[in-house]
Amino acid sequence: MKVLLLLLLPLVLSKLILNPAPVTNDDYCDELVDEAETSGCSYYSNLMFKCKSVVYNEEIFSSRVNDGICDCCDGSDESLSLNCPDVCETKASIALLELQKQQDILMNGIKKNKEVTEWGMRELNDMKLRYNANLEILKVYKETLQVEKNSLQQIESDTLVIVMDFLKVSINEVTKMADFIAICALIEGESVIDSVIKIASGDNYDPDEAEALYLSMDQNTVDVAGDSSSFDKWNSNVDSMKAILQLDKVVNIEDLFTNVVKIIYSGSNLLKILNNNNLHIANLEIGATKMVEKEGLLKSISTIEEKIRNIEINQKNFEPILNFDFGPDGYLYSLNDQCFTSVESSYTYELCVFKQVKQNGKTLLGRYRSHNIDRNNKRVVISYDQGDRCLSTAQKQARKFELVLECSGDKNELVNIEELEICSYRGVLRSSLGCFE
């Protein structure tokens, strides 16, 4: 046994000499490195030195050990000869206050986050309900409108038949027909002779026939236009009017009746005629009743059409919002139509969350592209691209912008805008929407 030990002793001694035990703070990076290693290991970027204080827990890069500067709050990174003051309790107190402050911000932010997101969810749900309700109302209004239009069409048809039947009974009463044409002329605001020519000729107006009508009139024929008081002057020329109406080659009496009725009826002037006591038209009570019904339908149709237009305008306002992705349960809805301004150095930034970002009111830094709500990592990022071309880059790339939401219990605020690299920007929006439990 002794012989064996004697044989092994040289080997053990050689190992101890070649591989001595690690020594702390000897400016040599030992193969087996512990937490107290020194600046000799500074080329290891991930090596940290743990300060000795039990009051305040902190680590520094190993390269700062024994560099003549008290980095640890208790000075444990330097030799005792440097006489570092122990400020660990002060740092611990400050850190505790900061932690409490951040905790208060987080708690307030989470509370406000809940209020804001619940409000947004209610608003979107109410909007969806109103939108769907409007669809049902529109359906009813449009069906009602079609019914009213069908009724109007039927009344117009019935009334025209009634008036035509009455006139046909009086087809030989040329004086009454002359009166009727005079009324038409007065209402339309033109001379009676021109009115006769237009009514009698319809779409087949012929200047030669018109001239023949004029020549057949007495020299003393009076043109009546616009003023019902001129009707008496017209009566004095009834004989001349009779002569015109009896020119069978120029005027067809049946066509004349038909055209007169259509012109007056289409202009909704029959009621005006019936209500004018100076004019000698009677026995059209049935037609008048139909006209009253027609006027009622026209008002009803106009009212329904106005309601339909208003609802359709509201629907168009709803659709862009209802079709937009604000995140789960409309998480970001409260930022809709929200714009913020921030001044950084000599630049003014204007950001409208779901639209665009501009610098100094003219340079477009990006248009809204997308957003990412990462609850697991407690992070919300809104991205913008397709900004103005950046002449400072070789490819003249479009500018882009990234907005990061940071937890805040106060009002929304745009801060800390910086250019991370050429024409690529990032900003922070302090908001309760950046707070997560």
PyMOL commands that set and color helices and strands:
alter all, ss='L'
color gray80, all
select helices_A, chain A and resi 2-18+39-41+62-64+80-82+88-169+174-188+192-201+207-216+228-235+238-245+253-266+270-274+285-322+328-330+333-335+432-434
alter helices_A, ss='H'
color red, helices_A
select strands_A, chain A and resi 48-50+59-61+339-344+347-352+356-359+363-374+379-385+400-407+413-421+424-431
alter strands_A, ss='S'
color yellow, strands_A
deselect
rebuild
show_as cartoon
